[in-house]
Each structure stands twice: as C-alpha cells, then as structure tokens.
Amino acid sequence: MSSLFSTVRLGPHTLSHRIVMAPLTRMRAATDDIPGELMVEYYSQRASQGGLIIAEATPVSVRGNGYQGAPGVYDDRQIAGWKKVVDAVHAKGARIFLQLFHAGRQSHQDLQPGGGAPLAPSALPFDGRSYTREGWQVASPARAMTLEDISVAIEEFREAARRALAAGFDGVEIHGANGYLVDQFLQDGSNQRTDNYGGSVENRARFLLEVTAAAASVVGTDRVGVRLAPSGGFGGMFDSDPNATFSYAVSQLDTLGLAYLHVIEPRVAGGQTVKEDGGVVAARHFRTIFKGPIIAAGGFTAASAATVIADGDADLVAFGRDFIANPDLPHRVKHQLPLNPYNRDTFYGGDHRGYIDYPFVTKATTVA
C-alpha cells in the first residue's frame, strides 16, 4: 500500500496520502438546504490528516436542484452552515473541495420555483428520476434553455464558487458527469442545439469550459477540479463519438492549469460487467492528454487503487461506498484492516442511521 501513502501535490495543497473521499449525495441538509450539525459530524468523522474530501454535489441554484434534502450553495445564508463543515474538516488536518452542480433535466417541477419546467440544453424525452418531498418521481419534462438562461447559469456557478470561498473551502469541483447539466451540454445524445452551444464538439464543450472559467475567476484555476464520466450512461447519457468528445474537452481543460481531473471509470465495457477491482481505462487514456493530477474513481479496492497509483495511471483514487461505511477508511487501508459493509437502504435521505453511526476501528484522526 506504500503508493497510496506518499505525498502528492494538488494545486497549492500538499496531501500526505492519495485516498480521496468521493462526492456522495446523501440528502441530509437542514431547513432551507443549509448544512446542519448532522453534516458537520459526518464530514468531520471522515477527515484524516493530509487527506482530501470532495463534498457532495451541491446545487448552484434553486433551479439546479434534483434531490430534496441536498445542501445548497445558492444563498448566502448557506455559507455559515458550510463553514462549520469546513472548519471541522480543517481541524482534523484535511482539505475539502465543494462539488458544484446543476441537475438540469434531472429534476422535477416540485423542486422548481413556481412549479416550472426543469432546464436542459434541449427539450428531449427523459425517463430519469428525481427525489422530491413525495419520494422518487419521474423527472418533469424539461424546456430548452435560452441564451439568457445559459448566461444566468454560468453566473450561478461563479456565485456558488464565491460562496464556497467565503465558507473556507480549499477549492471547488465542477460536476461534469452523471448526466447533469454540464454533461448534458457536452454529449450529443442530450444536446441537439444548433447555436453556439450545440452541434460541433467545440460548441458542446463551450458550457463546460465557460462554467469552469467562471469558477476559476473566483477561486483561481489551481483550486478548481472537473469531474467527467466518459463512459457513464447514468441519466440517460450517450454520445455518438465519446472518444472524440471527451478527448477534446480534456485537451481544453488541460490548458487551464486546473488542480485536477476527476475521471469516473466505466463499470461496464463491451456489454460485459467489469469486475470491481479491474484496472483503469479512462484515466490511462486521459493521462496522455491531461498533464495535471488525475483522480480515478469507480469500484476500486485498496489493492487495485495501490496498483493504479504505482503504475502511474492516476495520482489519487476516490472511494465512495467504502467511505460511507468506514469513516476511518485511510487508517483501515494502511493497516489492511477489514471494512464495515455498507447499507444501500440508508444512502439517500433519512437521519443519523447509516450516516454517522458506522463504527470506527480507532478514533485516531491520522492514518498512522
């Protein structure tokens, strides 16, 4: 495991190990989408000396929410709640980035101001689901964004980055994966526009690049990461030429001097399920295009993560489900201790159960 426990530079930050807590939607915010004490405890538990946490997908606007109970960063009133989370993580010697997202068409009219239609690059049929006060519901039909809508959304990302900086976050991550708004613009299966934001790959990547630049204008390019899923089908996503689309997008992101590129590895290739401890595909490809640090995510075990780092295919590895169930995951990995099993039934929404009650092996806040 030695490759996982070596230092690595991420923008202006030096990390002492390479196990990253992935951004995980948990839907435990308090009233008005403000992070409460439950979230403070959750993130504090999972902070380790010299480690990195990427906080959950956080809507940059009311219109950008697709999950009832998700914390927001669209209102100045939410800054104080996030500051408590950040301060608790920093007290453990860890770094924390905030993932900024807009759900786009993956939303429901019950979550929209005035019961309006969700926004999307194009008004295409979509049978995905959104989480509302009434539980999981099929997403409402979306309307195509006007150029003014696009301009407003870009500014919402900029303002969200400002609030993240005010809360003390060490950086922000643009969520360009999982079929949310940025991903919807990028892939031609969801973008059938004929203006400057549709058609060619250059046009379809424009929204991603402008959103990233907007956030960077506030926090600095070396404090911005971007997450992509070149093989992901979540949210009904597909592209006619994903290799060309994502290679172009990554090549343009590479020119910005970002903190990192966060790549979700495919779980399925060629119609066959990829075993969870399989090697990397996407990160290895983008390594030839993106010169900065790469975080790989998607079904890694401790052993396969160590191999990926040792082989040089990625610089860090993000863990999701195992971090949910093991607040002291880096300690367990370093000492090759057994992991707690996770309970999927408590992943989304609820109370403290399945959130802050998973047992520690040790209360130590380091990975020593």
Secondary structure, DSSP 8 states (H G I E B T S, - for coil): -GGGGS-EEETTEEES--EEE---------GGG---HHHHHHHHHT--TT-EEEEEEEESSGGG--BTT----SSGGGHHHHHHHHHHHHHTT-EEEEEEE--TTS--GGGSGGG---EESS------EEEETTEEEE----EE--HHHHHHHHHHHHHHHHHHHHHT-SEEEEEE-TTSHHHHHHSTTT----STTSSSHHHHTHHHHHHHHHHHHHH-GGGEEEEE-TT--TTT---S-HHHHHHHHHHHHHTTT-SEEEEE--SEETTEE--TT---SHHHHHTTT--S-EEEESS--HHHHHHHHHHTS-SEEEESHHHHH-TTHHHHHHTT-------GGGSSS-SSTTTT----S---SS--
